[in-house]
Amino acid sequence: MNQPQTDTRALRNALGRFATGIAIVTAIDPDGHPIGLTVNSFSAVSLQPALVLWCLDNGSHNLEAFRKASHHAINILSATQQDLSNRFATWPTDRFVGLHWQAGAGGAPVFPDCCASFEVANETAHAGGDHTIFVGRVENYSEAAELAPLLFHAGQYRKLAES
């Protein structure tokens, strides 16, 4: 059944039928503090050069800090990291309190136990409707192939089925 283009809830539900991975994007703000948030808008763009993208709502109070950051880290969450995803999807005072992380390129926080992590130079930002599309050049990455990813589908966390 076709929905009117103005029905944003219906559109969001339809878009949610596409299963995605979950990532936490991090950076260091202009004052030297770590910032981060949960996203499912991560994608590969190019292998040569190695480029990836992610998107941020233009209403985010961290938008300018991410624009000004020299680097971002994109932490692809494993199936055991749902609590970490929830922590960075809500707005506590300091999401980083008590968390173990190491500084990646440009100081961007990289978390342990992720399926993969990408340390990217902040190349460009493009307007994309009510979001900003950040494109980054991959400088370093790591992968833990033995870890299963945390997935999101139809408004819920999911895990891969055993084959």
TIVO-2410 file (N, C-alpha, C; in nm, 3 decimals):
# residues 163
REC num residu      c1      c2      c3 atome chaine
REC   1      M   0.083  -0.117   0.000     N      A
REC   1      M   0.000   0.000   0.000    CA      A
REC   1      M   0.088   0.124   0.000     C      A
REC   2      N   0.065   0.213  -0.089     N      A
REC   2      N   0.143   0.336  -0.097    CA      A
REC   2      N   0.101   0.432   0.014     C      A
REC   3      Q   0.201   0.500   0.073     N      A
REC   3      Q   0.177   0.597   0.178    CA      A
REC   3      Q   0.206   0.737   0.125     C      A
REC   4      P   0.138   0.838   0.176     N      A
REC   4      P   0.171   0.975   0.134    CA      A
REC   4      P   0.312   1.011   0.181     C      A
REC   5      Q   0.382   1.089   0.100     N      A
REC   5      Q   0.519   1.126   0.132    CA      A
REC   5      Q   0.530   1.210   0.258     C      A
REC   6      T   0.421   1.268   0.305     N      A
REC   6      T   0.425   1.353   0.424    CA      A
REC   6      T   0.412   1.274   0.554     C      A
REC   7      D   0.383   1.144   0.545     N      A
REC   7      D   0.367   1.060   0.663    CA      A
REC   7      D   0.504   1.011   0.708     C      A
REC   8      T   0.574   1.091   0.792     N      A
REC   8      T   0.711   1.058   0.830    CA      A
REC   8      T   0.720   0.933   0.917     C      A
REC   9      R   0.620   0.905   1.000     N      A
REC   9      R   0.622   0.785   1.085    CA      A
REC   9      R   0.616   0.661   0.997     C      A
REC  10      A   0.528   0.662   0.897     N      A
REC  10      A   0.516   0.548   0.806    CA      A
REC  10      A   0.645   0.531   0.726     C      A
REC  11      L   0.704   0.642   0.682     N      A
REC  11      L   0.830   0.635   0.609    CA      A
REC  11      L   0.940   0.577   0.698     C      A
REC  12      R   0.948   0.623   0.821     N      A
REC  12      R   1.048   0.571   0.914    CA      A
REC  12      R   1.030   0.421   0.936     C      A
REC  13      N   0.905   0.377   0.950     N      A
REC  13      N   0.877   0.234   0.966    CA      A
REC  13      N   0.923   0.155   0.844     C      A
REC  14      A   0.893   0.208   0.725     N      A
REC  14      A   0.933   0.139   0.601    CA      A
REC  14      A   1.085   0.133   0.590     C      A
REC  15      L   1.153   0.243   0.623     N      A
REC  15      L   1.300   0.243   0.620    CA      A
REC  15      L   1.357   0.144   0.720     C      A
REC  16      G   1.287   0.125   0.832     N      A
REC  16      G   1.331   0.032   0.935    CA      A
REC  16      G   1.326  -0.114   0.892     C      A
REC  17      R   1.267  -0.142   0.778     N      A
REC  17      R   1.265  -0.280   0.726    CA      A
REC  17      R   1.401  -0.321   0.672     C      A
REC  18      F   1.490  -0.223   0.654     N      A
REC  18      F   1.627  -0.252   0.610    CA      A
REC  18      F   1.712  -0.277   0.735     C      A
REC  19      A   1.759  -0.400   0.751     N      A
REC  19      A   1.841  -0.435   0.867    CA      A
REC  19      A   1.976  -0.365   0.856     C      A
REC  20      T   2.020  -0.307   0.967     N      A
REC  20      T   2.149  -0.237   0.967    CA      A
REC  20      T   2.232  -0.282   1.086     C      A
REC  21      G   2.360  -0.256   1.076     N      A
REC  21      G   2.447  -0.270   1.191    CA      A
REC  21      G   2.434  -0.147   1.277     C      A
REC  22      I   2.493  -0.153   1.395     N      A
REC  22      I   2.491  -0.042   1.489    CA      A
REC  22      I   2.634   0.000   1.515     C      A
REC  23      A   2.657   0.131   1.514     N      A
REC  23      A   2.791   0.184   1.541    CA      A
REC  23      A   2.781   0.298   1.640     C      A
REC  24      I   2.891   0.324   1.707     N      A
REC  24      I   2.904   0.446   1.786    CA      A
REC  24      I   3.013   0.528   1.721     C      A
REC  25      V   2.977   0.649   1.683     N      A
REC  25      V   3.074   0.741   1.623    CA      A
REC  25      V   3.124   0.833   1.734     C      A
REC  26      T   3.255   0.849   1.742     N      A
REC  26      T   3.316   0.930   1.847    CA      A
REC  26      T   3.413   1.031   1.787     C      A
REC  27      A   3.442   1.132   1.866     N      A
REC  27      A   3.540   1.234   1.827    CA      A
REC  27      A   3.582   1.307   1.954     C      A
REC  28      I   3.671   1.402   1.938     N      A
REC  28      I   3.709   1.492   2.047    CA      A
REC  28      I   3.657   1.630   2.010     C      A
REC  29      D   3.583   1.691   2.104     N      A
REC  29      D   3.526   1.823   2.074    CA      A
REC  29      D   3.633   1.932   2.085     C      A
REC  30      P   3.602   2.055   2.045     N      A
REC  30      P   3.702   2.162   2.048    CA      A
REC  30      P   3.761   2.190   2.187     C      A
REC  31      D   3.691   2.150   2.294     N      A
REC  31      D   3.742   2.169   2.429    CA      A
REC  31      D   3.824   2.050   2.478     C      A
REC  32      G   3.842   1.949   2.391     N      A
REC  32      G   3.922   1.832   2.428    CA      A
REC  32      G   3.846   1.721   2.497     C      A
REC  33      H   3.712   1.727   2.497     N      A
REC  33      H   3.630   1.624   2.560    CA      A
REC  33      H   3.581   1.523   2.457     C      A
REC  34      P   3.573   1.396   2.498     N      A
REC  34      P   3.519   1.296   2.406    CA      A
REC  34      P   3.369   1.314   2.388     C      A
REC  35      I   3.323   1.295   2.266     N      A
REC  35      I   3.180   1.296   2.234    CA      A
REC  35      I   3.149   1.172   2.152     C      A
REC  36      G   3.025   1.130   2.154     N      A
REC  36      G   2.988   1.014   2.075    CA      A
REC  36      G   2.838   0.992   2.075     C      A
REC  37      L   2.793   0.914   1.976     N      A
REC  37      L   2.652   0.882   1.966    CA      A
REC  37      L   2.634   0.755   1.883     C      A
REC  38      T   2.520   0.691   1.909     N      A
REC  38      T   2.486   0.568   1.837    CA      A
REC  38      T   2.425   0.604   1.702     C      A
REC  39      V   2.470   0.534   1.598     N      A
REC  39      V   2.416   0.554   1.463    CA      A
REC  39      V   2.393   0.419   1.395     C      A
REC  40      N   2.304   0.418   1.300     N      A
REC  40      N   2.293   0.302   1.210    CA      A
REC  40      N   2.305   0.349   1.066     C      A
REC  41      S   2.357   0.470   1.050     N      A
REC  41      S   2.371   0.530   0.917    CA      A
REC  41      S   2.517   0.528   0.872     C      A
REC  42      F   2.580   0.415   0.882     N      A
REC  42      F   2.719   0.398   0.841    CA      A
REC  42      F   2.723   0.320   0.711     C      A
REC  43      S   2.814   0.359   0.620     N      A
REC  43      S   2.825   0.288   0.494    CA      A
REC  43      S   2.963   0.306   0.434     C      A
REC  44      A   3.007   0.206   0.362     N      A
REC  44      A   3.128   0.218   0.282    CA      A
REC  44      A   3.095   0.302   0.159     C      A
REC  45      V   3.191   0.385   0.117     N      A
REC  45      V   3.173   0.468  -0.001    CA      A
REC  45      V   3.267   0.422  -0.112     C      A
REC  46      S   3.394   0.402  -0.077     N      A
REC  46      S   3.496   0.375  -0.178    CA      A
REC  46      S   3.610   0.296  -0.115     C      A
REC  47      L   3.673   0.209  -0.196     N      A
REC  47      L   3.794   0.138  -0.150    CA      A
REC  47      L   3.922   0.212  -0.188     C      A
REC  48      Q   3.919   0.281  -0.303     N      A
REC  48      Q   4.036   0.356  -0.351    CA      A
REC  48      Q   3.992   0.496  -0.390     C      A
REC  49      P   4.006   0.595  -0.308     N      A
REC  49      P   4.059   0.589  -0.171    CA      A
REC  49      P   3.958   0.528  -0.076     C      A
REC  50      A   4.006   0.486   0.040     N      A
REC  50      A   3.920   0.424   0.141    CA      A
REC  50      A   3.835   0.533   0.208     C      A
REC  51      L   3.705   0.537   0.173     N      A
REC  51      L   3.613   0.636   0.227    CA      A
REC  51      L   3.490   0.568   0.286     C      A
REC  52      V   3.442   0.623   0.397     N      A
REC  52      V   3.319   0.576   0.461    CA      A
REC  52      V   3.233   0.698   0.492     C      A
REC  53      L   3.105   0.674   0.519     N      A
REC  53      L   3.017   0.785   0.557    CA      A
REC  53      L   2.930   0.746   0.674     C      A
REC  54      W   2.880   0.849   0.740     N      A
REC  54      W   2.778   0.835   0.843    CA      A
REC  54      W   2.700   0.966   0.846     C      A
REC  55      C   2.580   0.962   0.903     N      A
REC  55      C   2.492   1.079   0.901    CA      A
REC  55      C   2.453   1.120   1.043     C      A
REC  56      L   2.434   1.252   1.060     N      A
REC  56      L   2.396   1.308   1.189    CA      A
REC  56      L   2.282   1.407   1.171     C      A
REC  57      D   2.181   1.395   1.254     N      A
REC  57      D   2.066   1.486   1.253    CA      A
REC  57      D   2.113   1.629   1.272     C      A
REC  58      N   2.063   1.719   1.190     N      A
REC  58      N   2.101   1.860   1.200    CA      A
REC  58      N   2.061   1.924   1.332     C      A
REC  59      G   1.971   1.862   1.405     N      A
REC  59      G   1.930   1.913   1.535    CA      A
REC  59      G   2.020   1.869   1.649     C      A
REC  60      S   2.119   1.786   1.621     N      A
REC  60      S   2.209   1.738   1.726    CA      A
REC  60      S   2.291   1.853   1.782     C      A
REC  61      H   2.299   1.860   1.914     N      A
REC  61      H   2.381   1.966   1.974    CA      A
REC  61      H   2.530   1.940   1.955     C      A
REC  62      N   2.567   1.822   1.907     N      A
REC  62      N   2.708   1.790   1.880    CA      A
REC  62      N   2.746   1.814   1.733     C      A
REC  63      L   2.654   1.862   1.652     N      A
REC  63      L   2.681   1.877   1.509    CA      A
REC  63      L   2.807   1.960   1.483     C      A
REC  64      E   2.818   2.076   1.542     N      A
REC  64      E   2.934   2.162   1.515    CA      A
REC  64      E   3.064   2.100   1.566     C      A
REC  65      A   3.057   2.031   1.679     N      A
REC  65      A   3.176   1.964   1.731    CA      A
REC  65      A   3.224   1.856   1.634     C      A
REC  66      F   3.132   1.778   1.577     N      A
REC  66      F   3.171   1.677   1.479    CA      A
REC  66      F   3.222   1.743   1.350     C      A
REC  67      R   3.165   1.854   1.311     N      A
REC  67      R   3.213   1.926   1.192    CA      A
REC  67      R   3.359   1.972   1.211     C      A
REC  68      K   3.390   2.019   1.333     N      A
REC  68      K   3.522   2.076   1.361    CA      A
REC  68      K   3.627   1.971   1.394     C      A
REC  69      A   3.586   1.850   1.429     N      A
REC  69      A   3.680   1.745   1.468    CA      A
REC  69      A   3.769   1.706   1.349     C      A
REC  70      S   3.895   1.686   1.376     N      A
REC  70      S   3.986   1.642   1.269    CA      A
REC  70      S   3.960   1.497   1.230     C      A
REC  71      H   3.915   1.417   1.325     N      A
REC  71      H   3.895   1.273   1.304    CA      A
REC  71      H   3.769   1.225   1.375     C      A
REC  72      H   3.719   1.113   1.329     N      A
REC  72      H   3.610   1.041   1.394    CA      A
REC  72      H   3.656   0.896   1.406     C      A
REC  73      A   3.603   0.827   1.506     N      A
REC  73      A   3.618   0.682   1.513    CA      A
REC  73      A   3.479   0.623   1.497     C      A
REC  74      I   3.469   0.522   1.416     N      A
REC  74      I   3.342   0.453   1.396    CA      A
REC  74      I   3.361   0.313   1.452     C      A
REC  75      N   3.292   0.287   1.562     N      A
REC  75      N   3.302   0.161   1.636    CA      A
REC  75      N   3.182   0.075   1.602     C      A
REC  76      I   3.203  -0.034   1.527     N      A
REC  76      I   3.094  -0.123   1.487    CA      A
REC  76      I   3.069  -0.221   1.602     C      A
REC  77      L   2.950  -0.214   1.661     N      A
REC  77      L   2.923  -0.288   1.783    CA      A
REC  77      L   2.900  -0.437   1.759     C      A
REC  78      S   2.944  -0.514   1.857     N      A
REC  78      S   2.921  -0.659   1.855    CA      A
REC  78      S   2.790  -0.690   1.925     C      A
REC  79      A   2.743  -0.812   1.909     N      A
REC  79      A   2.614  -0.854   1.962    CA      A
REC  79      A   2.607  -0.841   2.114     C      A
REC  80      T   2.722  -0.837   2.182     N      A
REC  80      T   2.724  -0.825   2.328    CA      A
REC  80      T   2.723  -0.680   2.376     C      A
REC  81      Q   2.714  -0.584   2.287     N      A
REC  81      Q   2.729  -0.444   2.324    CA      A
REC  81      Q   2.600  -0.363   2.315     C      A
REC  82      Q   2.486  -0.427   2.336     N      A
REC  82      Q   2.358  -0.356   2.332    CA      A
REC  82      Q   2.352  -0.248   2.438     C      A
REC  83      D   2.404  -0.274   2.558     N      A
REC  83      D   2.402  -0.171   2.664    CA      A
REC  83      D   2.482  -0.048   2.623     C      A
REC  84      L   2.595  -0.069   2.556     N      A
REC  84      L   2.676   0.043   2.508    CA      A
REC  84      L   2.599   0.123   2.403     C      A
REC  85      S   2.530   0.053   2.314     N      A
REC  85      S   2.447   0.120   2.214    CA      A
REC  85      S   2.342   0.207   2.281     C      A
REC  86      N   2.272   0.151   2.379     N      A
REC  86      N   2.168   0.225   2.451    CA      A
REC  86      N   2.226   0.345   2.524     C      A
REC  87      R   2.342   0.329   2.583     N      A
REC  87      R   2.406   0.437   2.657    CA      A
REC  87      R   2.433   0.558   2.567     C      A
REC  88      F   2.477   0.532   2.444     N      A
REC  88      F   2.511   0.640   2.352    CA      A
REC  88      F   2.392   0.686   2.268     C      A
REC  89      A   2.279   0.617   2.281     N      A
REC  89      A   2.156   0.658   2.210    CA      A
REC  89      A   2.070   0.749   2.297     C      A
REC  90      T   2.099   0.754   2.427     N      A
REC  90      T   2.026   0.841   2.518    CA      A
REC  90      T   2.118   0.955   2.560     C      A
REC  91      W   2.068   1.046   2.638     N      A
REC  91      W   2.147   1.165   2.667    CA      A
REC  91      W   2.181   1.179   2.815     C      A
REC  92      P   2.270   1.094   2.867     N      A
REC  92      P   2.319   1.118   3.003    CA      A
REC  92      P   2.421   1.233   3.001     C      A
REC  93      T   2.456   1.281   3.119     N      A
REC  93      T   2.550   1.393   3.129    CA      A
REC  93      T   2.685   1.359   3.066     C      A
REC  94      D   2.741   1.246   3.101     N      A
REC  94      D   2.870   1.206   3.042    CA      A
REC  94      D   2.865   1.058   3.004     C      A
REC  95      R   2.853   1.032   2.879     N      A
REC  95      R   2.842   0.895   2.829    CA      A
REC  95      R   2.969   0.814   2.850     C      A
REC  96      F   3.081   0.881   2.871     N      A
REC  96      F   3.209   0.813   2.879    CA      A
REC  96      F   3.251   0.775   3.021     C      A
REC  97      V   3.177   0.818   3.123     N      A
REC  97      V   3.214   0.789   3.262    CA      A
REC  97      V   3.222   0.638   3.282     C      A
REC  98      G   3.336   0.592   3.331     N      A
REC  98      G   3.356   0.452   3.363    CA      A
REC  98      G   3.383   0.361   3.245     C      A
REC  99      L   3.392   0.416   3.124     N      A
REC  99      L   3.417   0.333   3.006    CA      A
REC  99      L   3.565   0.326   2.974     C      A
REC 100      H   3.606   0.208   2.932     N      A
REC 100      H   3.743   0.189   2.885    CA      A
REC 100      H   3.746   0.219   2.735     C      A
REC 101      W   3.840   0.302   2.693     N      A
REC 101      W   3.860   0.331   2.551    CA      A
REC 101      W   4.003   0.377   2.533     C      A
REC 102      Q   4.049   0.373   2.410     N      A
REC 102      Q   4.182   0.426   2.380    CA      A
REC 102      Q   4.169   0.531   2.270     C      A
REC 103      A   4.261   0.623   2.271     N      A
REC 103      A   4.260   0.730   2.172    CA      A
REC 103      A   4.308   0.678   2.038     C      A
REC 104      G   4.226   0.697   1.936     N      A
REC 104      G   4.264   0.664   1.800    CA      A
REC 104      G   4.318   0.789   1.731     C      A
REC 105      A   4.317   0.788   1.600     N      A
REC 105      A   4.363   0.902   1.522    CA      A
REC 105      A   4.288   1.028   1.564     C      A
REC 106      G   4.361   1.136   1.584     N      A
REC 106      G   4.300   1.261   1.626    CA      A
REC 106      G   4.242   1.257   1.767     C      A
REC 107      G   4.272   1.151   1.843     N      A
REC 107      G   4.221   1.135   1.979    CA      A
REC 107      G   4.084   1.074   1.988     C      A
REC 108      A   4.019   1.046   1.874     N      A
REC 108      A   3.882   0.991   1.876    CA      A
REC 108      A   3.878   0.858   1.951     C      A
REC 109      P   3.784   0.844   2.047     N      A
REC 109      P   3.775   0.722   2.127    CA      A
REC 109      P   3.743   0.597   2.044     C      A
REC 110      V   3.823   0.493   2.069     N      A
REC 110      V   3.803   0.362   2.008    CA      A
REC 110      V   3.773   0.265   2.122     C      A
REC 111      F   3.662   0.192   2.111     N      A
REC 111      F   3.619   0.100   2.215    CA      A
REC 111      F   3.670  -0.041   2.190     C      A
REC 112      P   3.697  -0.115   2.299     N      A
REC 112      P   3.736  -0.255   2.284    CA      A
REC 112      P   3.613  -0.342   2.253     C      A
REC 113      D   3.637  -0.463   2.209     N      A
REC 113      D   3.534  -0.565   2.189    CA      A
REC 113      D   3.433  -0.532   2.081     C      A
REC 114      C   3.471  -0.448   1.986     N      A
REC 114      C   3.384  -0.418   1.871    CA      A
REC 114      C   3.415  -0.513   1.757     C      A
REC 115      C   3.320  -0.532   1.667     N      A
REC 115      C   3.342  -0.614   1.548    CA      A
REC 115      C   3.449  -0.552   1.458     C      A
REC 116      A   3.446  -0.420   1.451     N      A
REC 116      A   3.544  -0.346   1.371    CA      A
REC 116      A   3.546  -0.203   1.421     C      A
REC 117      S   3.657  -0.137   1.399     N      A
REC 117      S   3.670   0.006   1.430    CA      A
REC 117      S   3.744   0.072   1.315     C      A
REC 118      F   3.698   0.192   1.280     N      A
REC 118      F   3.759   0.269   1.173    CA      A
REC 118      F   3.797   0.406   1.227     C      A
REC 119      E   3.921   0.443   1.211     N      A
REC 119      E   3.969   0.576   1.248    CA      A
REC 119      E   3.979   0.655   1.119     C      A
REC 120      V   3.899   0.761   1.110     N      A
REC 120      V   3.886   0.832   0.982    CA      A
REC 120      V   3.914   0.981   0.997     C      A
REC 121      A   3.981   1.035   0.897     N      A
REC 121      A   4.001   1.180   0.889    CA      A
REC 121      A   3.872   1.240   0.837     C      A
REC 122      N   3.828   1.347   0.898     N      A
REC 122      N   3.705   1.415   0.860    CA      A
REC 122      N   3.729   1.489   0.728     C      A
REC 123      E   3.688   1.428   0.618     N      A
REC 123      E   3.713   1.483   0.483    CA      A
REC 123      E   3.615   1.592   0.444     C      A
REC 124      T   3.485   1.557   0.440     N      A
REC 124      T   3.383   1.651   0.394    CA      A
REC 124      T   3.252   1.628   0.468     C      A
REC 125      A   3.168   1.729   0.467     N      A
REC 125      A   3.033   1.718   0.520    CA      A
REC 125      A   2.939   1.777   0.415     C      A
REC 126      H   2.831   1.707   0.390     N      A
REC 126      H   2.735   1.749   0.288    CA      A
REC 126      H   2.597   1.763   0.349     C      A
REC 127      A   2.522   1.861   0.305     N      A
REC 127      A   2.383   1.874   0.346    CA      A
REC 127      A   2.303   1.760   0.284     C      A
REC 128      G   2.217   1.700   0.364     N      A
REC 128      G   2.131   1.593   0.316    CA      A
REC 128      G   1.996   1.601   0.384     C      A
REC 129      G   1.913   1.697   0.344     N      A
REC 129      G   1.783   1.714   0.406    CA      A
REC 129      G   1.798   1.758   0.550     C      A
REC 130      D   1.739   1.681   0.643     N      A
REC 130      D   1.748   1.718   0.785    CA      A
REC 130      D   1.869   1.656   0.854     C      A
REC 131      H   1.962   1.601   0.776     N      A
REC 131      H   2.085   1.542   0.829    CA      A
REC 131      H   2.207   1.601   0.758     C      A
REC 132      T   2.322   1.581   0.820     N      A
REC 132      T   2.450   1.612   0.757    CA      A
REC 132      T   2.520   1.480   0.732     C      A
REC 133      I   2.574   1.464   0.612     N      A
REC 133      I   2.644   1.343   0.572    CA      A
REC 133      I   2.794   1.369   0.586     C      A
REC 134      F   2.858   1.296   0.675     N      A
REC 134      F   3.002   1.308   0.697    CA      A
REC 134      F   3.073   1.199   0.617     C      A
REC 135      V   3.171   1.239   0.539     N      A
REC 135      V   3.255   1.144   0.464    CA      A
REC 135      V   3.394   1.151   0.525     C      A
REC 136      G   3.447   1.035   0.557     N      A
REC 136      G   3.579   1.029   0.618    CA      A
REC 136      G   3.672   0.936   0.542     C      A
REC 137      R   3.801   0.971   0.544     N      A
REC 137      R   3.906   0.889   0.482    CA      A
REC 137      R   3.963   0.796   0.588     C      A
REC 138      V   3.956   0.666   0.564     N      A
REC 138      V   4.003   0.566   0.660    CA      A
REC 138      V   4.155   0.572   0.670     C      A
REC 139      E   4.203   0.595   0.791     N      A
REC 139      E   4.348   0.597   0.817    CA      A
REC 139      E   4.394   0.469   0.885     C      A
REC 140      N   4.312   0.417   0.974     N      A
REC 140      N   4.342   0.292   1.045    CA      A
REC 140      N   4.212   0.217   1.064     C      A
REC 141      Y   4.221   0.085   1.072     N      A
REC 141      Y   4.103   0.006   1.105    CA      A
REC 141      Y   4.146  -0.124   1.169     C      A
REC 142      S   4.055  -0.185   1.242     N      A
REC 142      S   4.078  -0.317   1.300    CA      A
REC 142      S   3.951  -0.397   1.287     C      A
REC 143      E   3.966  -0.528   1.292     N      A
REC 143      E   3.851  -0.617   1.277    CA      A
REC 143      E   3.865  -0.734   1.372     C      A
REC 144      A   3.755  -0.775   1.433     N      A
REC 144      A   3.749  -0.895   1.516    CA      A
REC 144      A   3.647  -0.987   1.448     C      A
REC 145      A   3.694  -1.063   1.351     N      A
REC 145      A   3.607  -1.145   1.265    CA      A
REC 145      A   3.529  -1.250   1.344     C      A
REC 146      E   3.576  -1.285   1.461     N      A
REC 146      E   3.508  -1.388   1.541    CA      A
REC 146      E   3.384  -1.335   1.613     C      A
REC 147      L   3.367  -1.203   1.617     N      A
REC 147      L   3.254  -1.144   1.688    CA      A
REC 147      L   3.134  -1.124   1.596     C      A
REC 148      A   3.017  -1.158   1.646     N      A
REC 148      A   2.893  -1.135   1.571    CA      A
REC 148      A   2.850  -0.990   1.589     C      A
REC 149      P   2.789  -0.930   1.486     N      A
REC 149      P   2.748  -0.789   1.496    CA      A
REC 149      P   2.614  -0.772   1.569     C      A
REC 150      L   2.596  -0.653   1.625     N      A
REC 150      L   2.467  -0.612   1.678    CA      A
REC 150      L   2.390  -0.552   1.561     C      A
REC 151      L   2.267  -0.596   1.541     N      A
REC 151      L   2.185  -0.549   1.429    CA      A
REC 151      L   2.062  -0.476   1.479     C      A
REC 152      F   2.003  -0.397   1.389     N      A
REC 152      F   1.879  -0.325   1.418    CA      A
REC 152      F   1.785  -0.345   1.301     C      A
REC 153      H   1.662  -0.387   1.331     N      A
REC 153      H   1.563  -0.411   1.227    CA      A
REC 153      H   1.424  -0.389   1.285     C      A
REC 154      A   1.342  -0.313   1.214     N      A
REC 154      A   1.203  -0.288   1.253    CA      A
REC 154      A   1.192  -0.237   1.397     C      A
REC 155      G   1.284  -0.147   1.434     N      A
REC 155      G   1.278  -0.083   1.564    CA      A
REC 155      G   1.328  -0.165   1.681     C      A
REC 156      Q   1.395  -0.278   1.652     N      A
REC 156      Q   1.445  -0.364   1.760    CA      A
REC 156      Q   1.586  -0.413   1.730     C      A
REC 157      Y   1.660  -0.439   1.838     N      A
REC 157      Y   1.790  -0.502   1.823    CA      A
REC 157      Y   1.769  -0.646   1.779     C      A
REC 158      R   1.861  -0.693   1.697     N      A
REC 158      R   1.855  -0.830   1.647    CA      A
REC 158      R   1.996  -0.889   1.650     C      A
REC 159      K   2.002  -1.020   1.638     N      A
REC 159      K   2.130  -1.089   1.627    CA      A
REC 159      K   2.121  -1.184   1.507     C      A
REC 160      L   2.236  -1.214   1.450     N      A
REC 160      L   2.237  -1.310   1.339    CA      A
REC 160      L   2.197  -1.447   1.391     C      A
REC 161      A   2.121  -1.519   1.311     N      A
REC 161      A   2.084  -1.656   1.347    CA      A
REC 161      A   2.204  -1.747   1.322     C      A
REC 162      E   2.218  -1.848   1.405     N      A
REC 162      E   2.324  -1.947   1.383    CA      A
REC 162      E   2.293  -2.023   1.255     C      A
REC 163      S   2.397  -2.049   1.176     N      A
REC 163      S   2.372  -2.121   1.050    CA      A
REC 163      S   2.388  -2.269   1.068     C      A
***
